[in-house]
Amino acid sequence: MKVACVGGGPAGLYLSILLKRQDPSHDITVHERNPEGSTYGWGVTYWRGLLDKLHAHDPESSRAIEEASVTWNEGEARVRDLVTRRDSDPGFGIGRHRLLEILAGRARSLGVRLEFESEITDGNLPEADLVVAGDGVHSALRTGHADHFGAETREGRNRYIWLGTSKVFDSFTFAFVETDHGWIWCYGYPFSPEGSTCVVECAPETWAGLGLGSEADGLAVLEKLFADVLDGHPLIGRSAGSGSAQWLSFRTLTNRTWHRDNLVLLGDAAHTTHYSIGAGTTLALEDAIALADALRRDAELPQALVRYERQRKAELLSIQSAARYSAQWYENLPRYIGLPPEQMFALLGQRHSPLLPYVPPQLYYRLDKAAGQLEALRRIKRWLGPKVARSVHARELASRK
């Protein structure tokens, strides 16, 4: 089969690796519009479950990714001068640039062609049996057939910016700071022995009140606000080849269908999930695994693409719900920020729950604590949560019609 992967991100590169492992005779080219070595962002996070999946499908790249990653097993929350620290499941961080280096090197070793500074649009599609649109949330290939794919985006309320820092966090760190213009907070996690990612978020009123629109002035304000958590280290506004860091509002993307003839969507071109659950790269790589598996199992391309879409849409339901509620938790931060630190941190960890927005926070905390001790309450919570999520999701869909 001749395959053209448009977009040299983790999903497109990993798909090319998996397809070459399945059949070395596949003719695969990855087209990336940017020069080699340029990327955006700092570090990405993942958990042991993804590493296990990667090892099962390509042990060589999995070992390289694990060796290049840093890990943590604690979470820390800072609210004003109060600090709470708790054990967590082991988390992993790796620089996005390093991850792409590993995947590109592995793809080349298997015979995949990588063409950089190769921009593909709907007007110059390469001749191929399968064209994979892994060209991101603003996918040109998807946009060229917008009516067919039925893309919908929902813009979040809060503003955020993706920064780096030379401060190396030893845990996944949340820091909430109160200002005269409202609360502002950051998520910090290491991605190498030399640096960390630091995502800053706030309500639009806080962003405007603090005058954060200018990158240089804004970084100085943020360094002062988060001086305690940064330990005097600077914030860095741009990574190699990415240009200036930009304040954005997160856009949640969904598509009615993921394929058209021999064109199929992958990763952020197909779906996005709010960054606060740290799953974007994981989901993109899982898309690649599912698509490669569908192509292996079905000899006919149309059936394979239907299988892939059906499987991934089903698997994403619970994750998309968790991301939606996580984003809403931060948009409604005043509801939780005044709780005692132990309770606030516990509900921070429960922010994915579909029940939490409908139960008074302190009552939810007491019920959740009791549920941890009584199996009957745990069963009720597991049964009721998905029902509430489905009901709310159905109402949201109906309201859009």
C-alpha positions as CSV (number, residue, x, y, z in Angstrom):
1,M,0.0,0.0,0.0
2,K,1.2,3.5,-0.7
3,V,0.5,5.9,2.2
4,A,1.0,9.6,2.6
5,C,1.0,10.9,6.1
6,V,0.4,14.7,6.1
7,G,1.8,16.1,9.4
8,G,5.0,15.1,11.1
9,G,3.7,15.1,14.6
10,P,3.8,12.1,17.0
11,A,0.6,10.5,15.5
12,G,1.8,10.5,11.9
13,L,5.3,9.4,12.7
14,Y,4.1,6.5,14.9
15,L,1.6,5.4,12.4
16,S,4.3,5.2,9.7
17,I,6.4,3.1,12.1
18,L,3.6,0.7,12.9
19,L,2.6,0.2,9.2
20,K,6.3,-0.5,8.2
21,R,6.6,-3.0,11.0
22,Q,3.4,-4.7,9.7
23,D,4.6,-4.8,6.1
24,P,8.0,-3.5,5.1
25,S,6.8,-3.3,1.5
26,H,4.4,-0.4,2.3
27,D,5.5,2.8,0.5
28,I,5.2,5.5,3.2
29,T,6.0,9.2,3.1
30,V,5.5,11.6,5.9
31,H,5.1,15.2,4.8
32,E,5.8,18.0,7.3
33,R,5.4,21.6,6.3
34,N,8.0,23.0,8.9
35,P,11.8,22.5,8.7
36,E,13.2,19.5,10.5
37,G,13.9,20.2,14.2
38,S,11.3,23.0,14.6
39,T,8.3,22.3,16.8
40,Y,6.0,24.1,19.2
41,G,5.5,23.5,22.9
42,W,7.8,22.2,25.6
43,G,7.2,18.9,27.2
44,V,4.3,16.4,27.0
45,T,3.0,14.1,29.7
46,Y,1.9,10.5,29.7
47,W,1.4,7.6,32.1
48,R,2.5,4.0,32.4
49,G,-0.5,2.7,30.5
50,L,0.7,4.4,27.3
51,L,4.3,3.2,27.7
52,D,3.0,-0.4,28.0
53,K,1.0,0.0,24.8
54,L,4.0,1.5,23.0
55,H,6.2,-1.4,24.2
56,A,3.7,-3.9,22.9
57,H,3.7,-2.4,19.4
58,D,7.3,-1.3,19.0
59,P,9.7,-2.1,21.8
60,E,12.6,-0.2,20.3
61,S,11.0,3.2,20.2
62,S,9.3,2.6,23.5
63,R,12.6,1.9,25.2
64,A,14.1,5.1,23.7
65,I,11.1,7.2,24.8
66,E,11.3,5.8,28.4
67,E,15.0,6.4,28.6
68,A,14.5,10.1,27.5
69,S,11.7,10.7,29.9
70,V,11.7,12.0,33.5
71,T,9.2,10.8,36.1
72,W,7.4,11.8,39.2
73,N,5.0,10.1,41.7
74,E,3.7,13.1,43.7
75,G,1.3,16.0,43.1
76,E,1.6,19.3,44.9
77,A,-1.0,22.0,45.2
78,R,-0.2,25.6,46.4
79,V,-3.0,28.0,47.4
80,R,-1.7,31.3,48.6
81,D,1.0,30.3,51.2
82,L,-0.5,26.8,51.8
83,V,1.1,23.7,50.3
84,T,-0.4,20.3,50.1
85,R,1.5,17.3,48.7
86,R,0.1,13.8,48.0
87,D,1.2,10.6,46.4
88,S,0.1,10.1,42.8
89,D,0.3,7.5,40.0
90,P,3.7,7.7,38.4
91,G,3.7,10.3,35.6
92,F,6.2,10.8,32.8
93,G,7.4,13.9,30.9
94,I,9.5,14.1,27.7
95,G,10.4,17.1,25.6
96,R,8.3,17.3,22.5
97,H,11.3,18.0,20.4
98,R,13.1,14.9,21.8
99,L,10.0,12.7,21.3
100,L,9.8,13.7,17.6
101,E,13.5,13.1,17.2
102,I,13.1,9.5,18.5
103,L,10.1,8.8,16.3
104,A,11.6,10.3,13.2
105,G,14.8,8.3,13.7
106,R,12.9,5.1,14.2
107,A,10.7,5.7,11.1
108,R,13.8,6.4,9.0
109,S,15.4,3.2,10.2
110,L,12.4,1.3,8.9
111,G,12.5,2.9,5.5
112,V,9.9,5.7,5.9
113,R,10.6,8.8,3.8
114,L,10.4,12.0,5.7
115,E,9.9,15.2,3.6
116,F,10.2,18.4,5.6
117,E,9.1,21.8,4.3
118,S,6.6,19.9,2.3
119,E,3.2,21.6,2.6
120,I,0.3,19.5,1.4
121,T,-3.2,21.0,0.9
122,D,-6.4,19.8,-0.7
123,G,-5.1,21.2,-4.0
124,N,-1.9,19.2,-4.2
125,L,-2.7,15.8,-2.6
126,P,-0.1,13.2,-3.3
127,E,-1.1,10.1,-5.2
128,A,-1.6,7.4,-2.6
129,D,-3.8,4.5,-1.6
130,L,-4.3,6.2,1.8
131,V,-3.9,9.9,2.8
132,V,-3.7,10.5,6.5
133,A,-4.5,14.0,7.7
134,G,-2.4,14.4,10.8
135,D,-2.0,18.1,10.3
136,G,-3.4,19.3,13.5
137,V,-6.4,21.1,14.8
138,H,-6.4,23.6,11.9
139,S,-6.0,20.8,9.4
140,A,-6.0,22.1,5.8
141,L,-7.1,18.7,4.5
142,R,-10.1,18.6,6.8
143,T,-11.0,22.2,6.1
144,G,-11.0,21.5,2.4
145,H,-14.0,19.2,3.0
146,A,-15.6,20.9,6.0
147,D,-19.2,20.0,5.1
148,H,-18.4,16.4,4.8
149,F,-16.4,16.0,8.0
150,G,-18.8,18.2,10.0
151,A,-16.2,19.8,12.3
152,E,-17.5,21.6,15.3
153,T,-15.4,23.7,17.7
154,R,-16.3,25.0,21.2
155,E,-14.1,27.7,22.6
156,G,-13.4,27.6,26.3
157,R,-13.8,30.7,28.4
158,N,-10.4,30.9,30.1
159,R,-7.1,32.2,28.6
160,Y,-3.9,30.1,28.8
161,I,-0.3,30.2,27.6
162,W,2.2,27.4,27.1
163,L,5.6,28.3,28.6
164,G,8.9,26.7,29.6
165,T,11.1,27.3,32.6
166,S,14.6,26.3,33.8
167,K,13.0,25.3,37.1
168,V,12.9,21.5,37.3
169,F,9.8,20.5,39.3
170,D,10.0,17.3,41.3
171,S,6.3,16.7,41.1
172,F,3.2,17.7,39.1
173,T,2.7,21.1,40.6
174,F,-0.4,23.3,40.7
175,A,-0.1,26.8,42.0
176,F,-3.0,29.2,42.5
177,V,-2.3,32.9,43.2
178,E,-4.9,35.5,44.1
179,T,-4.5,39.0,42.5
180,D,-6.5,42.2,42.6
181,H,-8.0,41.1,39.3
182,G,-8.9,37.5,40.3
183,W,-7.2,34.1,40.5
184,I,-4.4,33.0,38.2
185,W,-2.8,29.5,38.3
186,C,-0.2,27.4,36.7
187,Y,0.5,23.7,36.0
188,G,4.1,22.7,36.1
189,Y,5.8,19.4,35.3
190,P,9.4,18.4,34.3
191,F,10.2,17.1,30.8
192,S,14.0,16.8,31.2
193,P,16.8,17.2,33.8
194,E,17.1,20.8,32.6
195,G,13.6,22.2,32.3
196,S,9.9,22.0,32.8
197,T,6.6,23.0,31.1
198,C,4.6,25.7,32.8
199,V,1.1,26.3,31.6
200,V,-0.6,29.4,33.0
201,E,-4.4,29.9,33.0
202,C,-6.8,32.6,34.2
203,A,-10.2,34.1,33.5
204,P,-10.3,36.7,30.7
205,E,-11.1,39.4,33.2
206,T,-7.9,38.5,35.1
207,W,-5.9,38.4,31.9
208,A,-7.0,41.9,30.9
209,G,-6.7,43.3,34.4
210,L,-3.1,42.1,34.7
211,G,-2.1,43.5,31.3
212,L,-0.8,40.1,30.0
213,G,-1.2,40.8,26.3
214,S,2.4,41.7,25.7
215,E,4.7,38.7,25.8
216,A,7.8,40.5,27.4
217,D,5.8,42.5,29.9
218,G,3.5,39.5,30.6
219,L,6.4,37.2,31.4
220,A,7.8,39.6,33.9
221,V,4.3,39.8,35.6
222,L,4.0,36.1,35.7
223,E,7.5,35.5,37.0
224,K,6.7,37.9,39.9
225,L,3.3,36.2,40.6
226,F,4.8,32.7,40.6
227,A,8.2,33.6,42.2
228,D,7.7,31.1,45.1
229,V,6.9,28.1,42.9
230,L,9.7,29.1,40.3
231,D,12.4,29.6,43.0
232,G,13.7,32.5,41.1
233,H,13.9,30.7,37.7
234,P,12.7,32.5,34.6
235,L,9.8,31.7,32.4
236,I,10.6,31.2,28.7
237,G,8.2,32.3,26.1
238,R,9.3,30.5,23.0
239,S,10.8,27.1,22.1
240,A,13.0,26.2,19.1
241,G,11.4,27.2,15.9
242,S,8.0,28.0,17.4
243,G,7.9,31.8,17.4
244,S,6.4,33.8,20.2
245,A,4.2,32.1,22.9
246,Q,0.6,33.1,22.5
247,W,-2.3,33.5,24.9
248,L,-5.1,31.3,23.6
249,S,-8.6,30.1,24.5
250,F,-8.8,26.3,24.2
251,R,-10.9,25.0,21.3
252,T,-12.5,21.6,21.7
253,L,-12.8,20.0,18.3
254,T,-15.1,17.2,17.2
255,N,-16.0,15.8,13.8
256,R,-19.2,14.1,12.6
257,T,-17.1,11.6,10.6
258,W,-13.4,11.0,10.4
259,H,-12.9,9.7,6.8
260,R,-13.8,10.6,3.2
261,D,-12.9,8.2,0.4
262,N,-9.1,7.4,1.0
263,L,-8.6,10.4,3.4
264,V,-8.7,9.8,7.1
265,L,-8.2,12.1,10.1
266,L,-5.7,11.4,12.9
267,G,-4.9,13.0,16.2
268,D,-5.8,16.7,16.7
269,A,-7.2,16.9,13.2
270,A,-10.0,14.5,14.4
271,H,-10.4,15.6,18.0
272,T,-9.0,17.7,20.8
273,T,-9.3,17.3,24.6
274,H,-8.6,20.0,27.1
275,Y,-4.9,20.2,28.1
276,S,-5.8,20.0,31.9
277,I,-6.1,16.2,31.7
278,G,-2.7,15.9,29.9
279,A,-3.9,13.3,27.3
280,G,-3.4,15.0,23.9
281,T,-0.2,13.1,22.9
282,T,-1.5,9.8,24.4
283,L,-4.7,10.0,22.4
284,A,-2.9,10.8,19.2
285,L,-0.6,7.8,19.6
286,E,-3.6,5.6,20.4
287,D,-5.3,6.8,17.2
288,A,-2.2,5.6,15.3
289,I,-2.3,2.2,17.0
290,A,-6.0,1.8,16.3
291,L,-5.7,2.9,12.6
292,A,-2.7,0.5,12.0
293,D,-4.7,-2.3,13.6
294,A,-7.8,-1.6,11.6
295,L,-5.7,-1.6,8.3
296,R,-4.1,-4.9,9.3
297,R,-7.5,-6.6,10.1
298,D,-9.5,-5.4,7.1
299,A,-8.3,-6.0,3.6
300,E,-10.7,-3.4,2.2
301,L,-9.9,0.2,3.0
302,P,-13.5,1.5,3.5
303,Q,-14.2,-1.2,6.1
304,A,-10.9,-0.5,7.8
305,L,-11.6,3.2,8.1
306,V,-15.1,2.5,9.5
307,R,-13.6,0.1,12.1
308,Y,-11.0,2.7,13.1
309,E,-13.5,5.5,13.5
310,R,-16.1,3.4,15.4
311,Q,-13.5,2.1,17.8
312,R,-11.8,5.4,18.6
313,K,-15.1,7.4,18.9
314,A,-16.3,4.8,21.5
315,E,-13.0,4.9,23.4
316,L,-12.9,8.7,23.5
317,L,-16.3,9.2,25.0
318,S,-15.3,8.9,28.7
319,I,-12.0,10.8,28.1
320,Q,-13.8,13.7,26.3
321,S,-16.3,13.8,29.2
322,A,-13.5,14.0,31.7
323,A,-11.8,16.7,29.8
324,R,-15.0,18.7,29.5
325,Y,-15.6,18.6,33.3
326,S,-12.0,19.3,34.1
327,A,-12.1,22.5,32.0
328,Q,-15.4,23.5,33.7
329,W,-13.8,23.0,37.1
330,Y,-11.2,25.6,36.4
331,E,-13.7,28.0,34.8
332,N,-15.7,27.7,38.1
333,L,-12.6,28.0,40.3
334,P,-14.2,30.4,42.9
335,R,-16.6,27.5,43.8
336,Y,-13.7,25.5,45.2
337,I,-10.8,27.8,46.0
338,G,-12.1,28.8,49.4
339,L,-12.3,25.2,50.8
340,P,-9.7,24.0,53.3
341,P,-6.6,23.0,51.4
342,E,-7.0,19.2,51.9
343,Q,-10.6,19.4,50.5
344,M,-9.7,21.7,47.7
345,F,-6.8,19.4,46.6
346,A,-9.1,16.4,46.9
347,L,-11.7,18.0,44.6
348,L,-8.9,19.1,42.2
349,G,-8.2,15.4,41.8
350,Q,-12.0,14.8,41.3
351,R,-12.5,17.6,38.7
352,H,-13.3,15.0,36.0
353,S,-16.4,13.9,37.9
354,P,-19.8,14.5,36.2
355,L,-21.4,14.6,39.6
356,L,-19.2,17.3,41.2
357,P,-20.8,20.3,39.4
358,Y,-24.2,19.3,40.8
359,V,-23.3,18.6,44.4
360,P,-22.2,21.2,47.0
361,P,-18.4,20.9,47.1
362,Q,-18.1,20.1,50.9
363,L,-20.9,17.5,50.6
364,Y,-19.2,15.9,47.6
365,Y,-15.9,15.8,49.6
366,R,-17.6,14.0,52.5
367,L,-19.5,11.6,50.2
368,D,-16.3,10.8,48.2
369,K,-14.4,10.2,51.4
370,A,-17.1,7.9,52.6
371,A,-17.2,6.1,49.2
372,G,-13.6,5.3,49.6
373,Q,-14.4,3.3,52.7
374,L,-17.7,1.7,51.7
375,E,-18.0,-0.6,48.6
376,A,-21.8,0.1,48.3
377,L,-21.2,3.8,47.9
378,R,-18.4,3.2,45.4
379,R,-20.8,1.2,43.3
380,I,-23.5,3.9,43.4
381,K,-20.9,6.5,42.4
382,R,-19.7,4.4,39.5
383,W,-23.2,3.7,38.3
384,L,-24.6,7.3,38.7
385,G,-21.6,9.2,37.3
386,P,-21.9,7.9,33.7
387,K,-25.7,8.4,33.7
388,V,-25.3,12.0,34.7
389,A,-22.5,12.5,32.0
390,R,-24.7,10.9,29.3
391,S,-27.7,13.0,30.3
392,V,-25.8,16.3,30.3
393,H,-24.1,15.4,27.0
394,A,-27.4,14.6,25.3
395,R,-28.8,18.0,26.5
396,E,-25.7,19.7,25.1
397,L,-26.2,18.0,21.7
398,A,-29.9,18.9,21.6
399,S,-29.2,22.5,22.4
400,R,-26.9,22.8,19.3
401,K,-29.6,21.6,16.9
